[in-house]
Amino acid sequence: MHRSKRLSHRLLMKDCPSKEKAPIYLATVRVAFKKAKRTYERVVQVVTVFTTPHEIMQYGKHTMKNLEDHLYGKTYKSAKQIIVREVMDTKFISNSTLTIDEHQKQYQKEVQ
C-alpha cells in the first residue's frame, strides 16, 4: 500500500463512526515501570486498537499483560507497576472484527 493511501486511510479511520471495525495498530510507546525501588523508562512496540495512553492502560488488558511479561519476565514476584507515558507513533496493520465500542464493553464485562 502506498504511503499516501495509508495516510488517507488513517485520517478516515480517526473520524469513523463507532460502527466501523476498529483499526489495529503497531504502536511505539514510552512506558515507565518500577523494579527494585527504581523507576525505569523504555520505548517498546505494542499491538493495540487504542491510540491514547489512557485508553491503553484502561481498556487494553491484553496489551498491558504483554507489556508486563516483556518488562518483568515470568519469575518476578513483587508488585508490577507500568505506566504508558506516551504513544510516540502508530502504524496501521489491519482491521479488527470488533468495533472500538465492543472492545471497551468487552473489558467492562471482565471487570464486573
Biopython code that builds the backbone (N, CA, C, O; Angstrom):
import numpy as np
from Bio.PDB.StructureBuilder import StructureBuilder

atoms = [
    (1, "MET", "N", (0.851, -1.171, 0.000)),
    (1, "MET", "CA", (0.000, 0.000, 0.000)),
    (1, "MET", "C", (0.893, 1.230, 0.000)),
    (1, "MET", "O", (1.867, 1.304, 0.750)),
    (2, "HIS", "N", (0.558, 2.180, -0.835)),
    (2, "HIS", "CA", (1.358, 3.392, -0.916)),
    (2, "HIS", "C", (1.196, 4.231, 0.333)),
    (2, "HIS", "O", (0.194, 4.144, 1.043)),
    (3, "ARG", "N", (2.204, 5.044, 0.582)),
    (3, "ARG", "CA", (2.206, 5.874, 1.782)),
    (3, "ARG", "C", (0.996, 6.802, 1.825)),
    (3, "ARG", "O", (0.377, 6.962, 2.877)),
    (4, "SER", "N", (0.656, 7.410, 0.698)),
    (4, "SER", "CA", (-0.474, 8.340, 0.684)),
    (4, "SER", "C", (-1.789, 7.621, 0.984)),
    (4, "SER", "O", (-2.672, 8.191, 1.625)),
    (5, "LYS", "N", (-1.927, 6.369, 0.524)),
    (5, "LYS", "CA", (-3.137, 5.604, 0.816)),
    (5, "LYS", "C", (-3.213, 5.282, 2.302)),
    (5, "LYS", "O", (-4.288, 5.340, 2.898)),
    (6, "ARG", "N", (-2.067, 4.940, 2.904)),
    (6, "ARG", "CA", (-2.056, 4.642, 4.344)),
    (6, "ARG", "C", (-2.457, 5.870, 5.149)),
    (6, "ARG", "O", (-3.240, 5.776, 6.094)),
    (7, "LEU", "N", (-1.909, 7.037, 4.761)),
    (7, "LEU", "CA", (-2.227, 8.261, 5.485)),
    (7, "LEU", "C", (-3.696, 8.621, 5.335)),
    (7, "LEU", "O", (-4.347, 9.008, 6.304)),
    (8, "SER", "N", (-4.217, 8.492, 4.120)),
    (8, "SER", "CA", (-5.625, 8.832, 3.936)),
    (8, "SER", "C", (-6.509, 7.845, 4.680)),
    (8, "SER", "O", (-7.548, 8.227, 5.218)),
    (9, "HIS", "N", (-6.105, 6.565, 4.717)),
    (9, "HIS", "CA", (-6.871, 5.564, 5.460)),
    (9, "HIS", "C", (-6.857, 5.879, 6.947)),
    (9, "HIS", "O", (-7.881, 5.758, 7.618)),
    (10, "ARG", "N", (-5.713, 6.280, 7.460)),
    (10, "ARG", "CA", (-5.589, 6.627, 8.872)),
    (10, "ARG", "C", (-6.463, 7.833, 9.208)),
    (10, "ARG", "O", (-7.113, 7.858, 10.253)),
    (11, "LEU", "N", (-6.480, 8.835, 8.320)),
    (11, "LEU", "CA", (-7.310, 10.012, 8.562)),
    (11, "LEU", "C", (-8.785, 9.657, 8.527)),
    (11, "LEU", "O", (-9.568, 10.186, 9.315)),
    (12, "LEU", "N", (-9.172, 8.773, 7.629)),
    (12, "LEU", "CA", (-10.564, 8.340, 7.574)),
    (12, "LEU", "C", (-10.950, 7.580, 8.824)),
    (12, "LEU", "O", (-12.057, 7.754, 9.332)),
    (13, "MET", "N", (-10.065, 6.746, 9.327)),
    (13, "MET", "CA", (-10.374, 5.907, 10.480)),
    (13, "MET", "C", (-10.449, 6.727, 11.768)),
    (13, "MET", "O", (-11.127, 6.313, 12.708)),
    (14, "LYS", "N", (-9.774, 7.876, 11.838)),
    (14, "LYS", "CA", (-9.843, 8.705, 13.039)),
    (14, "LYS", "C", (-11.257, 9.239, 13.254)),
    (14, "LYS", "O", (-11.746, 9.300, 14.382)),
    (15, "ASP", "N", (-11.904, 9.626, 12.153)),
    (15, "ASP", "CA", (-13.225, 10.221, 12.250)),
    (15, "ASP", "C", (-14.336, 9.222, 11.950)),
    (15, "ASP", "O", (-15.463, 9.623, 11.660)),
    (16, "CYS", "N", (-14.035, 7.926, 12.016)),
    (16, "CYS", "CA", (-15.016, 6.922, 11.639)),
    (16, "CYS", "C", (-16.091, 6.796, 12.709)),
    (16, "CYS", "O", (-15.808, 6.961, 13.896)),
    (17, "PRO", "N", (-17.322, 6.506, 12.298)),
    (17, "PRO", "CA", (-18.352, 6.240, 13.298)),
    (17, "PRO", "C", (-18.049, 4.944, 14.027)),
    (17, "PRO", "O", (-17.263, 4.125, 13.551)),
    (18, "SER", "N", (-18.671, 4.760, 15.178)),
    (18, "SER", "CA", (-18.338, 3.604, 16.002)),
    (18, "SER", "C", (-18.766, 2.286, 15.370)),
    (18, "SER", "O", (-18.375, 1.228, 15.862)),
    (19, "LYS", "N", (-19.569, 2.312, 14.279)),
    (19, "LYS", "CA", (-19.993, 1.079, 13.624)),
    (19, "LYS", "C", (-18.900, 0.485, 12.753)),
    (19, "LYS", "O", (-18.980, -0.683, 12.374)),
    (20, "GLU", "N", (-17.887, 1.267, 12.432)),
    (20, "GLU", "CA", (-16.774, 0.772, 11.633)),
    (20, "GLU", "C", (-15.928, -0.177, 12.465)),
    (20, "GLU", "O", (-15.864, -0.055, 13.688)),
    (21, "LYS", "N", (-15.292, -1.102, 11.811)),
    (21, "LYS", "CA", (-14.398, -2.033, 12.506)),
    (21, "LYS", "C", (-13.176, -1.270, 13.011)),
    (21, "LYS", "O", (-12.668, -0.373, 12.338)),
    (22, "ALA", "N", (-12.724, -1.633, 14.177)),
    (22, "ALA", "CA", (-11.616, -0.924, 14.817)),
    (22, "ALA", "C", (-10.295, -1.224, 14.106)),
    (22, "ALA", "O", (-10.014, -2.382, 13.798)),
    (23, "PRO", "N", (-9.489, -0.206, 13.845)),
    (23, "PRO", "CA", (-8.167, -0.449, 13.267)),
    (23, "PRO", "C", (-7.217, -1.018, 14.322)),
    (23, "PRO", "O", (-7.280, -0.646, 15.493)),
    (24, "ILE", "N", (-6.350, -1.909, 13.898)),
    (24, "ILE", "CA", (-5.328, -2.474, 14.783)),
    (24, "ILE", "C", (-4.018, -1.789, 14.428)),
    (24, "ILE", "O", (-3.643, -1.716, 13.258)),
    (25, "TYR", "N", (-3.324, -1.287, 15.443)),
    (25, "TYR", "CA", (-2.093, -0.535, 15.239)),
    (25, "TYR", "C", (-0.893, -1.244, 15.853)),
    (25, "TYR", "O", (-1.009, -1.942, 16.860)),
    (26, "LEU", "N", (0.258, -1.050, 15.224)),
    (26, "LEU", "CA", (1.538, -1.352, 15.845)),
    (26, "LEU", "C", (2.018, -0.016, 16.384)),
    (26, "LEU", "O", (2.428, 0.853, 15.615)),
    (27, "ALA", "N", (1.972, 0.154, 17.689)),
    (27, "ALA", "CA", (2.265, 1.439, 18.311)),
    (27, "ALA", "C", (3.617, 1.403, 19.011)),
    (27, "ALA", "O", (3.962, 0.428, 19.679)),
    (28, "THR", "N", (4.363, 2.463, 18.847)),
    (28, "THR", "CA", (5.601, 2.654, 19.596)),
    (28, "THR", "C", (5.251, 3.529, 20.790)),
    (28, "THR", "O", (4.834, 4.676, 20.625)),
    (29, "VAL", "N", (5.420, 2.988, 21.993)),
    (29, "VAL", "CA", (5.027, 3.699, 23.205)),
    (29, "VAL", "C", (6.205, 3.824, 24.164)),
    (29, "VAL", "O", (7.113, 2.992, 24.184)),
    (30, "ARG", "N", (6.159, 4.889, 24.955)),
    (30, "ARG", "CA", (7.160, 5.079, 26.005)),
    (30, "ARG", "C", (6.498, 4.700, 27.318)),
    (30, "ARG", "O", (5.480, 5.279, 27.699)),
    (31, "VAL", "N", (7.076, 3.730, 28.006)),
    (31, "VAL", "CA", (6.498, 3.245, 29.258)),
    (31, "VAL", "C", (7.481, 3.459, 30.406)),
    (31, "VAL", "O", (8.697, 3.479, 30.214)),
    (32, "ALA", "N", (6.922, 3.617, 31.598)),
    (32, "ALA", "CA", (7.719, 3.709, 32.824)),
    (32, "ALA", "C", (7.279, 2.558, 33.721)),
    (32, "ALA", "O", (6.094, 2.231, 33.794)),
    (33, "PHE", "N", (8.244, 1.948, 34.403)),
    (33, "PHE", "CA", (7.910, 0.852, 35.309)),
    (33, "PHE", "C", (8.888, 0.840, 36.471)),
    (33, "PHE", "O", (10.023, 1.300, 36.351)),
    (34, "LYS", "N", (8.428, 0.305, 37.600)),
    (34, "LYS", "CA", (9.256, 0.227, 38.807)),
    (34, "LYS", "C", (9.755, -1.189, 38.985)),
    (34, "LYS", "O", (9.041, -2.165, 38.755)),
    (35, "LYS", "N", (11.006, -1.265, 39.403)),
    (35, "LYS", "CA", (11.625, -2.552, 39.689)),
    (35, "LYS", "C", (12.683, -2.311, 40.757)),
    (35, "LYS", "O", (13.618, -1.539, 40.541)),
    (36, "ALA", "N", (12.544, -2.957, 41.894)),
    (36, "ALA", "CA", (13.501, -2.826, 43.000)),
    (36, "ALA", "C", (13.689, -1.366, 43.420)),
    (36, "ALA", "O", (14.816, -0.883, 43.522)),
    (37, "LYS", "N", (12.575, -0.670, 43.663)),
    (37, "LYS", "CA", (12.555, 0.712, 44.140)),
    (37, "LYS", "C", (13.176, 1.721, 43.170)),
    (37, "LYS", "O", (13.455, 2.855, 43.558)),
    (38, "ARG", "N", (13.390, 1.329, 41.938)),
    (38, "ARG", "CA", (13.920, 2.234, 40.924)),
    (38, "ARG", "C", (12.911, 2.338, 39.789)),
    (38, "ARG", "O", (12.201, 1.377, 39.493)),
    (39, "THR", "N", (12.848, 3.492, 39.160)),
    (39, "THR", "CA", (11.940, 3.706, 38.043)),
    (39, "THR", "C", (12.737, 3.701, 36.746)),
    (39, "THR", "O", (13.734, 4.410, 36.612)),
    (40, "TYR", "N", (12.288, 2.901, 35.805)),
    (40, "TYR", "CA", (12.938, 2.785, 34.504)),
    (40, "TYR", "C", (11.975, 3.250, 33.425)),
    (40, "TYR", "O", (10.758, 3.186, 33.598)),
    (41, "GLU", "N", (12.523, 3.717, 32.312)),
    (41, "GLU", "CA", (11.708, 4.069, 31.154)),
    (41, "GLU", "C", (12.250, 3.342, 29.939)),
    (41, "GLU", "O", (13.462, 3.252, 29.740)),
    (42, "ARG", "N", (11.337, 2.824, 29.130)),
    (42, "ARG", "CA", (11.705, 2.108, 27.911)),
    (42, "ARG", "C", (10.779, 2.542, 26.785)),
    (42, "ARG", "O", (9.656, 2.987, 27.023)),
    (43, "VAL", "N", (11.263, 2.407, 25.563)),
    (43, "VAL", "CA", (10.443, 2.587, 24.381)),
    (43, "VAL", "C", (10.226, 1.198, 23.803)),
    (43, "VAL", "O", (11.181, 0.512, 23.438)),
    (44, "VAL", "N", (8.953, 0.781, 23.720)),
    (44, "VAL", "CA", (8.623, -0.559, 23.238)),
    (44, "VAL", "C", (7.511, -0.463, 22.199)),
    (44, "VAL", "O", (6.814, 0.547, 22.095)),
    (45, "GLN", "N", (7.367, -1.537, 21.439)),
    (45, "GLN", "CA", (6.300, -1.620, 20.456)),
    (45, "GLN", "C", (5.231, -2.578, 20.950)),
    (45, "GLN", "O", (5.535, -3.657, 21.460)),
    (46, "VAL", "N", (3.964, -2.171, 20.793)),
    (46, "VAL", "CA", (2.842, -2.999, 21.197)),
    (46, "VAL", "C", (1.806, -3.005, 20.075)),
    (46, "VAL", "O", (1.752, -2.091, 19.252)),
    (47, "VAL", "N", (0.988, -4.051, 20.062)),
    (47, "VAL", "CA", (-0.120, -4.140, 19.129)),
    (47, "VAL", "C", (-1.393, -3.835, 19.908)),
    (47, "VAL", "O", (-1.681, -4.479, 20.917)),
    (48, "THR", "N", (-2.157, -2.843, 19.432)),
    (48, "THR", "CA", (-3.343, -2.409, 20.160)),
    (48, "THR", "C", (-4.350, -1.772, 19.212)),
    (48, "THR", "O", (-4.007, -1.387, 18.094)),
    (49, "VAL", "N", (-5.590, -1.665, 19.666)),
    (49, "VAL", "CA", (-6.615, -0.953, 18.899)),
    (49, "VAL", "C", (-6.819, 0.449, 19.455)),
    (49, "VAL", "O", (-7.534, 1.250, 18.853)),
    (50, "PHE", "N", (-6.213, 0.756, 20.577)),
    (50, "PHE", "CA", (-6.374, 2.054, 21.220)),
    (50, "PHE", "C", (-5.209, 2.968, 20.874)),
    (50, "PHE", "O", (-4.103, 2.499, 20.605)),
    (51, "THR", "N", (-5.461, 4.281, 20.881)),
    (51, "THR", "CA", (-4.444, 5.221, 20.406)),
    (51, "THR", "C", (-3.939, 6.200, 21.462)),
    (51, "THR", "O", (-3.005, 6.956, 21.194)),
    (52, "THR", "N", (-4.529, 6.205, 22.647)),
    (52, "THR", "CA", (-4.050, 7.114, 23.695)),
    (52, "THR", "C", (-3.526, 6.299, 24.874)),
    (52, "THR", "O", (-3.973, 5.172, 25.089)),
    (53, "PRO", "N", (-2.585, 6.850, 25.639)),
    (53, "PRO", "CA", (-2.050, 6.123, 26.796)),
    (53, "PRO", "C", (-3.135, 5.736, 27.798)),
    (53, "PRO", "O", (-3.104, 4.641, 28.359)),
    (54, "HIS", "N", (-4.092, 6.634, 28.022)),
    (54, "HIS", "CA", (-5.165, 6.358, 28.981)),
    (54, "HIS", "C", (-6.007, 5.162, 28.531)),
    (54, "HIS", "O", (-6.310, 4.281, 29.336)),
    (55, "GLU", "N", (-6.384, 5.126, 27.255)),
    (55, "GLU", "CA", (-7.189, 4.020, 26.742)),
    (55, "GLU", "C", (-6.427, 2.700, 26.803)),
    (55, "GLU", "O", (-6.998, 1.660, 27.133)),
    (56, "ILE", "N", (-5.145, 2.746, 26.484)),
    (56, "ILE", "CA", (-4.337, 1.514, 26.517)),
    (56, "ILE", "C", (-4.290, 0.960, 27.934)),
    (56, "ILE", "O", (-4.459, -0.242, 28.139)),
    (57, "MET", "N", (-4.060, 1.843, 28.924)),
    (57, "MET", "CA", (-3.973, 1.369, 30.309)),
    (57, "MET", "C", (-5.334, 0.940, 30.853)),
    (57, "MET", "O", (-5.417, -0.011, 31.630)),
    (58, "GLN", "N", (-6.404, 1.634, 30.451)),
    (58, "GLN", "CA", (-7.716, 1.329, 30.997)),
    (58, "GLN", "C", (-8.389, 0.141, 30.314)),
    (58, "GLN", "O", (-8.943, -0.723, 30.993)),
    (59, "TYR", "N", (-8.349, 0.084, 28.981)),
    (59, "TYR", "CA", (-9.097, -0.939, 28.251)),
    (59, "TYR", "C", (-8.225, -2.035, 27.659)),
    (59, "TYR", "O", (-8.727, -3.125, 27.386)),
    (60, "GLY", "N", (-6.944, -1.786, 27.454)),
    (60, "GLY", "CA", (-6.074, -2.749, 26.781)),
    (60, "GLY", "C", (-5.489, -3.776, 27.729)),
    (60, "GLY", "O", (-4.279, -3.804, 27.957)),
    (61, "LYS", "N", (-6.343, -4.619, 28.281)),
    (61, "LYS", "CA", (-5.896, -5.613, 29.263)),
    (61, "LYS", "C", (-4.836, -6.545, 28.668)),
    (61, "LYS", "O", (-3.822, -6.833, 29.303)),
    (62, "HIS", "N", (-5.082, -7.007, 27.452)),
    (62, "HIS", "CA", (-4.143, -7.930, 26.801)),
    (62, "HIS", "C", (-2.806, -7.230, 26.511)),
    (62, "HIS", "O", (-1.741, -7.823, 26.684)),
    (63, "THR", "N", (-2.867, -5.993, 26.077)),
    (63, "THR", "CA", (-1.654, -5.216, 25.795)),
    (63, "THR", "C", (-0.839, -5.005, 27.066)),
    (63, "THR", "O", (0.383, -5.151, 27.053)),
    (64, "MET", "N", (-1.514, -4.660, 28.163)),
    (64, "MET", "CA", (-0.810, -4.434, 29.426)),
    (64, "MET", "C", (-0.194, -5.730, 29.958)),
    (64, "MET", "O", (0.896, -5.708, 30.530)),
    (65, "LYS", "N", (-0.880, -6.850, 29.773)),
    (65, "LYS", "CA", (-0.335, -8.151, 30.194)),
    (65, "LYS", "C", (0.926, -8.476, 29.395)),
    (65, "LYS", "O", (1.911, -8.962, 29.951)),
    (66, "ASN", "N", (0.893, -8.205, 28.086)),
    (66, "ASN", "CA", (2.074, -8.443, 27.256)),
    (66, "ASN", "C", (3.233, -7.540, 27.676)),
    (66, "ASN", "O", (4.382, -7.980, 27.703)),
    (67, "LEU", "N", (2.940, -6.283, 28.004)),
    (67, "LEU", "CA", (3.982, -5.375, 28.491)),
    (67, "LEU", "C", (4.572, -5.882, 29.798)),
    (67, "LEU", "O", (5.786, -5.854, 29.998)),
    (68, "GLU", "N", (3.692, -6.350, 30.693)),
    (68, "GLU", "CA", (4.136, -6.900, 31.976)),
    (68, "GLU", "C", (5.101, -8.066, 31.767)),
    (68, "GLU", "O", (6.160, -8.122, 32.392)),
    (69, "ASP", "N", (4.731, -8.989, 30.892)),
    (69, "ASP", "CA", (5.587, -10.148, 30.615)),
    (69, "ASP", "C", (6.914, -9.723, 29.993)),
    (69, "ASP", "O", (7.964, -10.278, 30.319)),
    (70, "HIS", "N", (6.865, -8.737, 29.094)),
    (70, "HIS", "CA", (8.075, -8.290, 28.408)),
    (70, "HIS", "C", (9.024, -7.548, 29.352)),
    (70, "HIS", "O", (10.235, -7.765, 29.309)),
    (71, "LEU", "N", (8.478, -6.672, 30.206)),
    (71, "LEU", "CA", (9.324, -5.838, 31.062)),
    (71, "LEU", "C", (9.793, -6.549, 32.327)),
    (71, "LEU", "O", (10.916, -6.322, 32.779)),
    (72, "TYR", "N", (8.963, -7.393, 32.896)),
    (72, "TYR", "CA", (9.296, -8.024, 34.174)),
    (72, "TYR", "C", (9.749, -9.474, 34.044)),
    (72, "TYR", "O", (10.518, -9.947, 34.880)),
    (73, "GLY", "N", (9.303, -10.175, 33.039)),
    (73, "GLY", "CA", (9.634, -11.593, 32.931)),
    (73, "GLY", "C", (8.661, -12.434, 33.726)),
    (73, "GLY", "O", (7.781, -11.901, 34.402)),
    (74, "LYS", "N", (8.810, -13.730, 33.651)),
    (74, "LYS", "CA", (7.856, -14.649, 34.275)),
    (74, "LYS", "C", (8.112, -14.864, 35.770)),
    (74, "LYS", "O", (7.182, -15.207, 36.500)),
    (75, "THR", "N", (9.327, -14.674, 36.236)),
    (75, "THR", "CA", (9.671, -15.043, 37.613)),
    (75, "THR", "C", (9.619, -13.884, 38.604)),
    (75, "THR", "O", (9.882, -14.098, 39.788)),
    (76, "TYR", "N", (9.292, -12.665, 38.172)),
    (76, "TYR", "CA", (9.255, -11.502, 39.066)),
    (76, "TYR", "C", (8.041, -11.621, 39.981)),
    (76, "TYR", "O", (6.920, -11.793, 39.502)),
    (77, "LYS", "N", (8.255, -11.529, 41.304)),
    (77, "LYS", "CA", (7.199, -11.800, 42.275)),
    (77, "LYS", "C", (6.560, -10.548, 42.880)),
    (77, "LYS", "O", (5.416, -10.610, 43.329)),
    (78, "SER", "N", (7.253, -9.438, 42.902)),
    (78, "SER", "CA", (6.735, -8.229, 43.552)),
    (78, "SER", "C", (5.652, -7.556, 42.712)),
    (78, "SER", "O", (5.294, -8.024, 41.631)),
    (79, "ALA", "N", (5.146, -6.452, 43.238)),
    (79, "ALA", "CA", (4.108, -5.698, 42.537)),
    (79, "ALA", "C", (4.640, -5.168, 41.204)),
    (79, "ALA", "O", (5.781, -4.715, 41.104)),
    (80, "LYS", "N", (3.793, -5.238, 40.201)),
    (80, "LYS", "CA", (4.187, -4.797, 38.866)),
    (80, "LYS", "C", (3.428, -3.524, 38.531)),
    (80, "LYS", "O", (2.206, -3.537, 38.384)),
    (81, "GLN", "N", (4.170, -2.417, 38.411)),
    (81, "GLN", "CA", (3.573, -1.120, 38.121)),
    (81, "GLN", "C", (4.081, -0.633, 36.773)),
    (81, "GLN", "O", (5.279, -0.415, 36.592)),
    (82, "ILE", "N", (3.154, -0.463, 35.822)),
    (82, "ILE", "CA", (3.513, 0.006, 34.490)),
    (82, "ILE", "C", (2.641, 1.201, 34.141)),
    (82, "ILE", "O", (1.424, 1.163, 34.321)),
    (83, "ILE", "N", (3.268, 2.266, 33.640)),
    (83, "ILE", "CA", (2.555, 3.447, 33.183)),
    (83, "ILE", "C", (2.936, 3.695, 31.729)),
    (83, "ILE", "O", (4.118, 3.768, 31.394)),
    (84, "VAL", "N", (1.934, 3.823, 30.874)),
    (84, "VAL", "CA", (2.181, 4.196, 29.477)),
    (84, "VAL", "C", (2.228, 5.718, 29.457)),
    (84, "VAL", "O", (1.212, 6.379, 29.672)),
    (85, "ARG", "N", (3.402, 6.268, 29.200)),
    (85, "ARG", "CA", (3.580, 7.725, 29.251)),
    (85, "ARG", "C", (3.076, 8.407, 27.991)),
    (85, "ARG", "O", (2.352, 9.399, 28.069)),
    (86, "GLU", "N", (3.457, 7.875, 26.816)),
    (86, "GLU", "CA", (3.015, 8.497, 25.572)),
    (86, "GLU", "C", (3.047, 7.493, 24.437)),
    (86, "GLU", "O", (3.818, 6.533, 24.444)),
    (87, "VAL", "N", (2.187, 7.743, 23.464)),
    (87, "VAL", "CA", (2.189, 6.969, 22.233)),
    (87, "VAL", "C", (2.973, 7.803, 21.230)),
    (87, "VAL", "O", (2.525, 8.866, 20.802)),
    (88, "MET", "N", (4.142, 7.309, 20.865)),
    (88, "MET", "CA", (5.034, 8.082, 20.022)),
    (88, "MET", "C", (4.675, 7.964, 18.542)),
    (88, "MET", "O", (4.767, 8.938, 17.795)),
    (89, "ASP", "N", (4.264, 6.763, 18.123)),
    (89, "ASP", "CA", (3.987, 6.531, 16.714)),
    (89, "ASP", "C", (3.001, 5.379, 16.589)),
    (89, "ASP", "O", (3.038, 4.441, 17.384)),
    (90, "THR", "N", (2.120, 5.444, 15.597)),
    (90, "THR", "CA", (1.224, 4.329, 15.316)),
    (90, "THR", "C", (1.307, 3.994, 13.843)),
    (90, "THR", "O", (1.396, 4.873, 12.986)),
    (91, "LYS", "N", (1.274, 2.700, 13.569)),
    (91, "LYS", "CA", (1.304, 2.222, 12.193)),
    (91, "LYS", "C", (0.116, 1.284, 12.012)),
    (91, "LYS", "O", (-0.032, 0.314, 12.755)),
    (92, "PHE", "N", (-0.724, 1.570, 11.034)),
    (92, "PHE", "CA", (-1.905, 0.757, 10.784)),
    (92, "PHE", "C", (-1.483, -0.627, 10.303)),
    (92, "PHE", "O", (-0.647, -0.747, 9.407)),
    (93, "ILE", "N", (-2.064, -1.681, 10.901)),
    (93, "ILE", "CA", (-1.770, -3.054, 10.494)),
    (93, "ILE", "C", (-2.956, -3.660, 9.756)),
    (93, "ILE", "O", (-2.832, -4.141, 8.630)),
    (94, "SER", "N", (-4.113, -3.624, 10.422)),
    (94, "SER", "CA", (-5.279, -4.313, 9.887)),
    (94, "SER", "C", (-6.518, -3.778, 10.577)),
    (94, "SER", "O", (-6.439, -2.851, 11.384)),
    (95, "ASN", "N", (-7.672, -4.367, 10.256)),
    (95, "ASN", "CA", (-8.906, -4.034, 10.950)),
    (95, "ASN", "C", (-9.315, -5.185, 11.845)),
    (95, "ASN", "O", (-9.137, -6.351, 11.491)),
    (96, "SER", "N", (-9.859, -4.861, 12.992)),
    (96, "SER", "CA", (-10.350, -5.853, 13.935)),
    (96, "SER", "C", (-11.720, -6.344, 13.480)),
    (96, "SER", "O", (-12.355, -5.725, 12.625)),
    (97, "THR", "N", (-12.166, -7.439, 14.042)),
    (97, "THR", "CA", (-13.516, -7.918, 13.754)),
    (97, "THR", "C", (-14.541, -7.225, 14.637)),
    (97, "THR", "O", (-15.742, -7.335, 14.393)),
    (98, "LEU", "N", (-14.081, -6.511, 15.665)),
    (98, "LEU", "CA", (-14.955, -5.788, 16.582)),
    (98, "LEU", "C", (-14.813, -4.285, 16.389)),
    (98, "LEU", "O", (-13.825, -3.818, 15.822)),
    (99, "THR", "N", (-15.792, -3.533, 16.857)),
    (99, "THR", "CA", (-15.686, -2.076, 16.848)),
    (99, "THR", "C", (-14.980, -1.635, 18.131)),
    (99, "THR", "O", (-14.777, -2.434, 19.045)),
    (100, "ILE", "N", (-14.613, -0.359, 18.187)),
    (100, "ILE", "CA", (-13.964, 0.177, 19.391)),
    (100, "ILE", "C", (-14.889, 0.032, 20.592)),
    (100, "ILE", "O", (-14.449, -0.345, 21.678)),
    (101, "ASP", "N", (-16.176, 0.332, 20.397)),
    (101, "ASP", "CA", (-17.134, 0.209, 21.499)),
    (101, "ASP", "C", (-17.206, -1.223, 22.016)),
    (101, "ASP", "O", (-17.291, -1.440, 23.225)),
    (102, "GLU", "N", (-17.173, -2.195, 21.122)),
    (102, "GLU", "CA", (-17.222, -3.599, 21.538)),
    (102, "GLU", "C", (-15.972, -3.991, 22.308)),
    (102, "GLU", "O", (-16.046, -4.772, 23.256)),
    (103, "HIS", "N", (-14.819, -3.455, 21.907)),
    (103, "HIS", "CA", (-13.579, -3.727, 22.654)),
    (103, "HIS", "C", (-13.687, -3.178, 24.072)),
    (103, "HIS", "O", (-13.289, -3.844, 25.028)),
    (104, "GLN", "N", (-14.226, -1.960, 24.216)),
    (104, "GLN", "CA", (-14.352, -1.346, 25.532)),
    (104, "GLN", "C", (-15.386, -2.080, 26.385)),
    (104, "GLN", "O", (-15.177, -2.266, 27.584)),
    (105, "LYS", "N", (-16.497, -2.496, 25.778)),
    (105, "LYS", "CA", (-17.525, -3.238, 26.509)),
    (105, "LYS", "C", (-17.000, -4.590, 26.961)),
    (105, "LYS", "O", (-17.346, -5.067, 28.042)),
    (106, "GLN", "N", (-16.165, -5.206, 26.137)),
    (106, "GLN", "CA", (-15.566, -6.496, 26.474)),
    (106, "GLN", "C", (-14.740, -6.363, 27.750)),
    (106, "GLN", "O", (-14.772, -7.250, 28.603)),
    (107, "TYR", "N", (-14.002, -5.263, 27.890)),
    (107, "TYR", "CA", (-13.219, -5.019, 29.089)),
    (107, "TYR", "C", (-14.135, -4.822, 30.297)),
    (107, "TYR", "O", (-13.875, -5.360, 31.373)),
    (108, "GLN", "N", (-15.208, -4.048, 30.113)),
    (108, "GLN", "CA", (-16.112, -3.761, 31.222)),
    (108, "GLN", "C", (-16.773, -5.019, 31.749)),
    (108, "GLN", "O", (-17.009, -5.123, 32.952)),
    (109, "LYS", "N", (-17.085, -5.991, 30.877)),
    (109, "LYS", "CA", (-17.668, -7.255, 31.310)),
    (109, "LYS", "C", (-16.674, -8.044, 32.158)),
    (109, "LYS", "O", (-17.067, -8.678, 33.138)),
    (110, "GLU", "N", (-15.392, -8.011, 31.795)),
    (110, "GLU", "CA", (-14.372, -8.752, 32.527)),
    (110, "GLU", "C", (-14.156, -8.168, 33.909)),
    (110, "GLU", "O", (-13.869, -8.902, 34.854)),
    (111, "VAL", "N", (-14.291, -6.839, 34.043)),
    (111, "VAL", "CA", (-14.067, -6.182, 35.327)),
    (111, "VAL", "C", (-15.184, -6.507, 36.318)),
    (111, "VAL", "O", (-14.919, -6.682, 37.507)),
    (112, "GLN", "N", (-16.422, -6.588, 35.848)),
    (112, "GLN", "CA", (-17.554, -6.812, 36.742)),
    (112, "GLN", "C", (-17.621, -8.184, 37.273)),
    (112, "GLN", "O", (-18.529, -8.505, 38.039)),
]
sb = StructureBuilder()
sb.init_structure("model")
sb.init_model(0)
sb.init_chain("A")
sb.init_seg("    ")
for serial, (resi, resn, name, xyz) in enumerate(atoms, 1):
    if name == "N":
        sb.init_residue(resn, " ", resi, " ")
    sb.init_atom(name, np.array(xyz, "f"), 0.0, 1.0, " ", f" {name:<3s}", serial, name[0])
structure = sb.get_structure()
